[in-house]
Amino acid sequence: MAEGNALGEFLRARREQVRPEDLGLPGGGSRRVAGLRREEVALLAGVSTDYYVRLEQGRERRPSGQVVAALAHGLALDDDATAHLHRLARPAPARRRPRRREQVSPNLLRLMDRWPDTPALVLGRCLEVLAHNALGEALFAGHTHSGDLVRLVFLDPDAREFYPDWERVAVNTVGGLRAAAGIDPDDPRLVETVGELSVKSADFRRLWGRHDIRQKTHETKRFHHPQVGELVLSYEALTVNSAPGQQLVVYQAEPGSTSEAALRLLGSLAAG
């Protein structure tokens, strides 16, 4: 995780994923590289090719904020990826801290318990489940890694059945983990998670190498639950200001939908 050239790795990975024709450049033909050439990124960002090469190779590590903004524009980065690029260019000092278990506020636990018809989870920095209410537990119950959403996606044998849109879920999950890595790359829990998944999952290695950034905010997601069948649920991910790094994730079904009826049935089964 303590990548010696995190900025250069990110720039190269993102460059390789941009199609020249999407930015008004000629594509196809005898191009020998995936995505943009280094000189094309330099042209789009308004910097010299030599300077850009030094950034990718790690020989230049502190570009100005103006250059970072220009690179983000040249690579067509979205807001999350742009913020990540700024963090890589101006990394926070390494923090030394004892390794301790993350705690969830008792007030937040009581709040979630007051939502019997709404699945709710509290996630840690590496998307491990720190707490849940009864319906949140029932939604993810029955898997080998029900308490860790990253390991559930990549290591559980039934993950692709549970998530019908598995590839999209996997991309977004790795993107969320990458976002956490940009904030605190030396977090021991993060180092352990990335190390284990890199060894055990070829899909994780493939997606980790793309350097996609996805902050967990809101989305509609499909589940195939072993007890109640298909569920289409939207979620909102809310930051917990009293515990930096934690997120409260709340799921809901469209009113009057079959998913709402299935969620109600799941709640009855869990209560029984």
C-alpha positions in Angstrom: 0.0 0.0 0.0 2.8 2.4 0.7 3.3 2.9 -3.0 6.5 4.7 -3.7 5.1 6.5 -6.7 1.3 6.7 -6.0 0.9 9.9 -8.1 2.6 8.5 -11.1 0.8 5.2 -10.9 -2.5 7.0 -10.8 -1.7 9.2 -13.7 -0.6 6.3 -15.9 -3.6 4.2 -15.0 -6.1 7.0 -15.7 -4.3 7.9 -19.0 -4.6 4.4 -20.2 -8.4 4.5 -19.8 -9.1 7.6 -21.8 -10.0 7.1 -25.4 -8.4 9.8 -27.6 -11.5 10.2 -29.7 -13.5 11.2 -26.6 -11.3 14.2 -26.3 -11.2 15.2 -29.9 -7.9 13.5 -30.7 -7.4 11.0 -33.6 -7.7 7.4 -32.5 -7.2 4.0 -34.0 -4.5 3.4 -36.5 -1.2 2.1 -35.3 -1.4 3.4 -31.7 0.9 1.2 -29.6 -0.5 2.3 -26.2 -3.9 1.9 -24.5 -5.6 5.2 -24.1 -3.7 8.5 -24.4 0.0 8.9 -25.1 2.0 10.9 -22.6 2.6 13.7 -25.0 -1.2 14.0 -25.6 -1.8 14.3 -21.9 0.9 17.0 -21.7 -0.7 18.9 -24.6 -4.1 18.7 -23.1 -2.8 19.9 -19.7 -0.6 22.6 -21.1 2.7 21.3 -19.7 5.8 20.0 -21.4 6.0 16.3 -22.3 9.3 16.1 -20.3 7.6 17.5 -17.2 4.7 15.1 -17.5 7.0 12.1 -18.0 8.8 13.1 -14.8 5.5 13.1 -13.0 4.6 9.6 -14.1 8.1 8.3 -13.3 8.1 9.8 -9.9 11.0 12.2 -10.6 8.7 15.1 -10.0 6.3 14.7 -7.0 5.0 18.1 -6.1 3.0 19.7 -9.0 1.3 22.9 -8.2 -2.5 23.1 -7.6 -2.8 24.7 -11.0 -1.0 21.9 -12.8 -3.0 19.3 -10.9 -6.2 21.0 -12.0 -5.0 21.1 -15.6 -4.1 17.4 -15.5 -7.5 16.5 -14.1 -9.1 18.4 -17.0 -6.8 16.7 -19.5 -7.6 13.3 -18.2 -11.3 14.1 -18.0 -11.5 13.1 -14.3 -14.7 13.5 -12.4 -14.9 15.3 -9.0 -14.0 12.3 -6.9 -11.0 11.4 -9.0 -9.9 15.1 -9.1 -10.0 15.3 -5.3 -8.0 12.1 -5.1 -5.4 13.5 -7.5 -5.0 16.6 -5.3 -4.5 14.4 -2.3 -1.8 12.5 -4.0 0.0 15.6 -5.1 -0.2 17.1 -1.5 -0.3 14.0 0.8 -1.0 14.6 4.4 1.8 13.7 6.9 1.9 10.0 7.9 -0.1 9.5 11.1 1.2 7.2 13.8 -1.7 5.7 15.8 -2.3 2.6 17.9 -4.4 0.0 16.1 -7.8 -0.1 17.8 -11.2 -1.3 17.0 -13.6 1.3 15.6 -16.5 2.1 17.9 -20.0 3.1 16.9 -21.8 5.7 18.9 -24.6 4.3 21.2 -26.8 7.1 20.0 -26.4 6.0 16.4 -27.2 2.4 17.4 -30.4 3.5 19.0 -31.3 5.6 16.0 -30.9 2.7 13.6 -33.0 0.4 15.9 -35.8 2.9 15.6 -36.0 2.1 11.8 -37.5 -1.4 11.9 -38.6 -1.2 8.2 -35.4 0.3 6.9 -32.1 -1.6 6.5 -29.2 0.4 7.9 -25.5 -0.3 8.4 -22.5 1.6 9.8 -19.4 0.9 7.7 -15.8 1.5 8.6 -13.0 2.9 6.5 -12.5 -0.4 4.6 -16.3 -1.1 4.2 -16.4 -3.5 7.1 -19.8 -3.7 8.8 -19.3 -2.1 12.3 -23.0 -2.2 13.2 -26.4 -2.8 11.7 -30.1 -2.8 12.7 -32.1 -6.0 12.5 -33.2 -5.5 8.9 -29.7 -4.5 7.8 -28.4 -7.7 9.3 -31.1 -9.7 7.5 -30.3 -8.1 4.1 -26.7 -9.4 4.1 -27.1 -12.5 6.3 -26.1 -16.0 5.2 -22.8 -15.2 3.5 -19.3 -16.2 4.5 -18.3 -12.6 4.7 -21.6 -10.9 5.7 -19.7 -8.6 8.0 -17.3 -7.2 5.3 -18.7 -5.9 2.1 -15.4 -5.9 0.2 -14.6 -9.5 1.0 -18.2 -10.4 0.3 -17.9 -9.1 -3.2 -14.6 -10.7 -4.1 -14.3 -13.8 -1.8 -17.8 -15.1 -1.2 -18.7 -18.0 -3.5 -22.2 -16.8 -4.0 -21.4 -13.1 -4.5 -22.3 -13.1 -8.2 -25.7 -14.6 -7.5 -26.3 -12.2 -4.6 -25.3 -9.2 -6.8 -26.9 -9.7 -10.3 -24.9 -6.6 -11.5 -21.7 -8.0 -9.9 -19.2 -6.2 -12.2 -20.7 -2.7 -11.5 -20.8 -3.5 -7.8 -17.2 -4.7 -7.9 -16.0 -1.5 -9.7 -17.7 0.7 -7.2 -16.5 -1.2 -4.3 -12.9 -1.0 -5.3 -13.3 2.6 -6.2 -14.5 3.2 -2.6 -11.5 1.4 -1.2 -9.2 3.5 -3.5 -10.8 6.7 -2.1 -10.0 5.5 1.4 -6.5 4.7 0.4 -6.0 8.3 -0.9 -7.0 9.7 2.5 -4.9 7.4 4.7 -2.7 5.0 2.7 -0.9 3.6 5.7 -4.0 2.5 7.6 -3.1 -1.0 8.9 -6.6 -2.3 8.2 -6.5 -1.0 4.6 -3.0 -2.5 4.0 -4.3 -5.9 5.3 -7.4 -5.8 3.2 -5.7 -4.8 0.0 -2.9 -7.4 0.6 -5.3 -10.3 1.2 -7.6 -9.5 -1.7 -4.7 -8.9 -4.1 -3.4 -12.5 -3.3 -6.8 -14.2 -3.4 -8.8 -12.5 -6.1 -7.7 -11.9 -9.7 -10.7 -9.7 -10.3 -9.7 -7.5 -7.4 -6.1 -7.1 -8.7 -7.5 -6.2 -12.2 -9.8 -3.5 -10.8 -7.3 -2.2 -8.2 -4.9 -1.5 -11.0 -7.4 0.8 -12.8 -7.2 3.4 -10.0 -10.9 4.2 -10.2 -12.2 6.5 -7.5 -15.8 6.1 -6.3 -17.0 7.9 -3.1 -19.9 5.9 -1.7 -22.8 8.4 -1.8 -26.0 7.1 -3.4 -27.0 4.4 -5.9 -29.7 2.0 -6.8 -28.6 -1.6 -6.4 -30.1 -5.0 -7.2 -29.9 -8.0 -4.8 -31.0 -11.6 -5.2 -31.8 -12.5 -1.6 -31.9 -16.3 -0.9 -35.1 -15.9 1.2 -37.2 -13.2 -0.6 -35.8 -13.1 -4.2 -35.0 -10.0 -6.1 -34.7 -6.6 -4.3 -34.1 -3.3 -6.0 -33.0 -0.9 -3.3 -31.6 2.6 -3.4 -29.2 3.8 -0.7 -27.8 6.9 0.8 -24.4 6.9 2.4 -24.0 9.6 5.1 -20.8 10.5 6.8 -20.7 10.2 10.6 -19.2 13.5 11.7 -18.5 12.2 15.2 -16.4 9.3 13.9 -14.3 10.3 10.8 -14.1 7.4 8.3 -17.5 5.9 9.3 -20.5 5.9 7.0 -24.2 5.4 7.8 -25.8 3.6 4.9 -29.5 3.5 4.7 -31.5 1.4 2.1 -35.0 1.8 0.9 -37.4 0.4 -1.7 -39.7 2.3 -4.0 -43.1 2.7 -2.3 -45.6 0.3 -3.6 -43.1 -1.8 -5.4 -42.5 -5.6 -5.3 -39.2 -4.8 -3.6 -41.0 -3.0 -0.8 -43.2 -6.1 -0.3 -40.2 -8.4 -0.4 -38.4 -6.1 2.2 -41.4 -6.3 4.4 -41.4 -10.1 4.2 -37.7 -10.2 5.0 -38.4 -8.1 8.1 -41.1 -10.5 9.2 -38.8 -13.5 8.7 -36.1 -11.8 10.6 -38.4 -10.9 13.5 -39.8 -14.5 13.6 
